[in-house]
Amino acid sequence: MTTQVLYPIHITKERRKHIQLRCCPDFSIEVKAPFRVSEKVIMDFVDSKKQWIEKHMRLYKQSQHMIFPKPLVFGSTLYYLGHPYQLTLMTTSDHRVFLDEDRLVVCFSDVLIQDKLAPFLMDWYKDMAFSIFTERLAYWVDVMNVTVSDLKVKQFKARWGSCSLKKIISLNWILVKAPLDVIDYVIVHECCHLVHFDHSRQFWNLVNDYMPDYKEKKRWLKEYGVFLLQNH
C-alpha cells in the first residue's frame, strides 16, 4: 500500500471514534485510529491531509535551529530569553555560567563529559528560570491584584504552566528559553485562572484586558514551543 506523504507513519489503534493525526518534530507522523478502521482508510485519510502535513513540516524545518544541540560542543547554539547564544566551553575548577555579548560561557571541570556537562547547564537554566519567573510573577500579581500561594518551577512534557485550586502556579523551566513577553503571557494566563478556573470567554477576555496582543504570544508558543520542549 502506498501513500503520497513522504514521511514515516506510525499507526496506533485504540478505543476512539475518529482518526487523529499529528506531525512530530522528528519529521514523522503519528496516527491514532479506531480499532475497526482499515489501513487503507487510514492511509487515505493521511493522503487527504497532505497539504496540512506539508505546512507543518515546513514550519518544523524552519524552526529546527531551536532544538537543544546534542552533544553540547563549542559553538553550539543555545537559546535564553528568546535570543541565540553561541556556547563557549572553558575547562576550569571554578564552575559557573555567564553571558558575554552573544556567547553563553560555561566554566566547568568536565566540559568533555556530556553526562556531567548537560546536567550542570540544565541546573543553570533552572536557577535562572526560578529567578526570572519569581520576578515577573510578582509584577503581574501586583498589576492584576490577585493572590498566589506559591510558585513552583517544574519540567512538563507538553505544557507551559498550571494553576491549582490552592492558588499554586507551576511554570515549566524550559520557558526561560522563550522571549520575555512570551513568559509574561504564560504568567498572565495562569494568573487569570485565579479568577476563572476554565477557558471560558470570560477567561480569555480577562487575558485580553491585561495583554491585548496575547494571541501573538500564543502563536509563538504554538510554532516554536514544540522545539523548546526538546531542550532537555
VEXDREN-2710 file (C-alpha; in Angstrom, 1 decimal):
% VEXDREN-2710
k/r/px/py/pz
1/MET/0.0/0.0/0.0
2/THR/1.5/3.4/-1.0
3/THR/0.9/6.9/0.1
4/GLN/1.8/10.3/-1.4
5/VAL/3.0/11.5/2.0
6/LEU/6.8/11.0/2.2
7/TYR/7.3/10.8/6.0
8/PRO/7.4/7.8/8.3
9/ILE/4.0/7.0/9.6
10/HIS/3.3/5.3/13.0
11/ILE/-0.2/4.0/13.5
12/THR/-1.8/3.2/16.8
13/LYS/-5.2/1.6/17.1
14/GLU/-7.2/2.3/20.2
15/ARG/-10.8/2.8/21.5
16/ARG/-11.8/6.1/19.9
17/LYS/-14.4/7.4/17.5
18/HIS/-12.2/9.3/15.0
19/ILE/-8.8/9.2/13.3
20/GLN/-6.3/11.7/14.8
21/LEU/-3.2/12.8/13.0
22/ARG/-0.1/14.6/14.5
23/CYS/3.1/15.8/12.8
24/CYS/6.1/15.3/15.0
25/PRO/9.3/17.4/15.2
26/ASP/11.4/14.4/14.1
27/PHE/9.5/14.6/10.8
28/SER/7.3/11.6/11.4
29/ILE/3.6/11.3/11.5
30/GLU/1.6/9.8/14.4
31/VAL/-1.8/8.4/13.6
32/LYS/-4.3/7.2/16.2
33/ALA/-7.3/5.3/14.8
34/PRO/-10.3/3.3/16.0
35/PHE/-9.8/-0.5/16.1
36/ARG/-12.4/-1.1/13.3
37/VAL/-10.8/1.2/10.7
38/SER/-8.8/-0.5/8.0
39/GLU/-5.2/0.5/7.0
40/LYS/-6.5/1.7/3.6
41/VAL/-8.9/4.1/5.2
42/ILE/-6.2/5.4/7.5
43/MET/-3.7/5.9/4.6
44/ASP/-6.4/7.6/2.5
45/PHE/-7.1/9.9/5.4
46/VAL/-3.3/10.7/5.7
47/ASP/-3.2/11.5/2.0
48/SER/-6.2/13.8/2.3
49/LYS/-4.2/15.8/4.8
50/LYS/-1.1/16.1/2.6
51/GLN/-1.2/19.9/2.3
52/TRP/-1.8/20.3/6.1
53/ILE/1.1/17.9/6.7
54/GLU/3.5/19.8/4.4
55/LYS/2.6/23.1/6.0
56/HIS/3.6/21.8/9.4
57/MET/6.7/20.0/8.2
58/ARG/7.9/23.2/6.5
59/LEU/7.5/25.0/9.8
60/TYR/9.5/22.3/11.6
61/LYS/12.3/22.6/9.1
62/GLN/12.4/26.4/9.6
63/SER/12.4/26.0/13.4
64/GLN/15.0/23.2/13.8
65/HIS/17.6/25.7/14.9
66/MET/15.8/25.9/18.3
67/ILE/16.3/22.3/19.2
68/PHE/18.7/21.8/22.0
69/PRO/22.0/20.5/20.5
70/LYS/23.2/17.1/21.4
71/PRO/26.0/16.7/22.1
72/LEU/26.9/20.1/23.6
73/VAL/30.0/21.3/21.8
74/PHE/31.9/24.5/21.4
75/GLY/29.9/26.8/19.1
76/SER/26.5/25.1/19.7
77/THR/23.6/27.5/19.6
78/LEU/21.6/27.8/22.8
79/TYR/18.5/29.9/23.5
80/TYR/17.9/32.1/26.5
81/LEU/15.1/34.6/26.8
82/GLY/14.4/34.2/23.1
83/HIS/18.0/35.1/22.0
84/PRO/20.5/32.7/20.4
85/TYR/23.9/32.4/22.1
86/GLN/27.0/30.5/20.9
87/LEU/28.2/28.1/23.5
88/THR/31.8/28.6/24.8
89/LEU/33.3/25.9/26.9
90/MET/36.1/26.6/29.3
91/THR/37.8/23.9/31.5
92/THR/38.2/25.4/34.9
93/SER/37.8/24.4/38.5
94/ASP/35.5/27.5/39.0
95/HIS/32.1/26.2/38.0
96/ARG/29.9/28.9/36.6
97/VAL/27.8/30.0/33.6
98/PHE/27.6/33.6/32.3
99/LEU/26.5/35.5/29.3
100/ASP/29.1/37.6/27.4
101/GLU/27.5/39.5/24.5
102/ASP/26.4/36.7/22.1
103/ARG/28.2/34.0/23.9
104/LEU/27.0/31.6/26.7
105/VAL/30.1/30.7/28.6
106/VAL/30.2/27.6/30.6
107/CYS/33.2/27.2/33.0
108/PHE/33.3/23.6/34.2
109/SER/35.9/21.0/35.0
110/ASP/34.4/18.2/32.8
111/VAL/33.3/20.0/29.6
112/LEU/34.1/16.9/27.6
113/ILE/31.9/14.6/29.6
114/GLN/28.3/15.1/28.3
115/ASP/26.7/13.2/31.2
116/LYS/28.1/15.8/33.6
117/LEU/28.1/18.9/31.3
118/ALA/24.5/18.7/30.3
119/PRO/23.0/18.4/33.8
120/PHE/25.3/21.3/35.0
121/LEU/24.0/23.6/32.2
122/MET/20.4/22.5/32.9
123/ASP/20.8/23.4/36.6
124/TRP/21.9/26.9/35.5
125/TYR/18.8/27.2/33.3
126/LYS/16.5/26.1/36.1
127/ASP/18.1/28.6/38.5
128/MET/17.7/31.4/36.0
129/ALA/14.1/30.3/35.3
130/PHE/13.2/30.4/39.0
131/SER/14.7/33.9/39.4
132/ILE/13.0/35.4/36.3
133/PHE/9.7/33.7/36.9
134/THR/9.6/34.9/40.5
135/GLU/10.3/38.5/39.5
136/ARG/7.7/38.5/36.6
137/LEU/5.1/36.8/38.7
138/ALA/5.5/39.3/41.5
139/TYR/5.0/42.1/38.9
140/TRP/1.8/40.6/37.4
141/VAL/0.3/39.7/40.8
142/ASP/0.6/43.3/41.7
143/VAL/-0.8/44.6/38.4
144/MET/-3.7/42.1/38.4
145/ASN/-4.4/42.3/42.1
146/VAL/-4.5/38.6/42.6
147/THR/-3.1/36.3/45.3
148/VAL/-0.7/33.4/44.6
149/SER/0.1/31.0/47.4
150/ASP/3.2/29.5/45.9
151/LEU/5.3/29.3/42.7
152/LYS/6.8/26.0/41.6
153/VAL/9.2/25.6/38.7
154/LYS/8.9/22.2/37.1
155/GLN/9.5/20.3/33.9
156/PHE/6.4/19.4/32.0
157/LYS/6.5/17.4/28.8
158/ALA/3.7/19.2/26.9
159/ARG/2.6/22.3/28.7
160/TRP/4.0/25.6/29.9
161/GLY/2.2/26.1/33.2
162/SER/-0.7/25.3/35.5
163/CYS/-2.7/26.8/38.3
164/SER/-4.2/24.7/41.1
165/LEU/-7.3/25.3/43.2
166/LYS/-4.9/26.1/46.1
167/LYS/-3.6/29.0/44.0
168/ILE/-0.3/27.4/43.3
169/ILE/1.2/28.4/40.0
170/SER/3.6/26.0/38.3
171/LEU/5.8/27.0/35.4
172/ASN/7.9/24.9/33.0
173/TRP/11.5/25.9/33.4
174/ILE/12.1/25.4/29.7
175/LEU/10.0/28.5/29.2
176/VAL/13.1/30.5/30.1
177/LYS/14.4/29.9/26.6
178/ALA/11.4/31.9/25.2
179/PRO/11.2/35.7/24.8
180/LEU/10.3/37.6/28.0
181/ASP/7.0/38.7/26.6
182/VAL/6.0/35.1/25.9
183/ILE/7.0/34.2/29.5
184/ASP/4.7/37.1/30.6
185/TYR/1.9/35.7/28.6
186/VAL/2.1/32.3/30.3
187/ILE/2.2/34.0/33.7
188/VAL/-0.8/36.2/32.9
189/HIS/-2.6/33.2/31.5
190/GLU/-2.1/31.3/34.8
191/CYS/-3.0/34.3/36.9
192/CYS/-6.3/34.7/35.0
193/HIS/-7.1/31.1/36.2
194/LEU/-7.1/32.5/39.7
195/VAL/-10.2/34.4/38.6
196/HIS/-11.7/32.0/36.1
197/PHE/-10.7/28.4/36.6
198/ASP/-11.6/27.4/33.0
199/HIS/-11.0/28.6/29.4
200/SER/-14.3/30.3/29.0
201/ARG/-15.0/33.5/27.1
202/GLN/-14.7/35.4/30.3
203/PHE/-11.3/33.9/30.9
204/TRP/-9.9/35.0/27.5
205/ASN/-11.5/38.4/27.9
206/LEU/-9.6/38.8/31.1
207/VAL/-6.3/37.7/29.4
208/ASN/-7.0/40.2/26.7
209/ASP/-7.6/43.0/29.2
210/TYR/-4.0/42.6/30.6
211/MET/-2.4/41.6/27.3
212/PRO/-4.2/42.7/24.2
213/ASP/-1.6/41.1/21.9
214/TYR/-1.7/37.7/23.7
215/LYS/-2.6/35.9/20.5
216/GLU/0.8/36.7/19.1
217/LYS/2.5/35.2/22.2
218/LYS/0.2/32.1/22.0
219/ARG/1.1/31.7/18.3
220/TRP/4.8/31.9/19.1
221/LEU/4.4/29.1/21.5
222/LYS/2.5/27.0/19.1
223/GLU/5.1/27.5/16.4
224/TYR/8.3/27.2/18.4
225/GLY/7.3/25.6/21.7
226/VAL/7.5/22.0/20.4
227/PHE/11.2/22.6/19.7
228/LEU/11.9/24.2/23.1
229/LEU/10.3/21.3/24.8
230/GLN/13.1/19.1/23.3
231/ASN/15.7/21.3/25.0
232/HIS/16.4/19.0/27.9
END
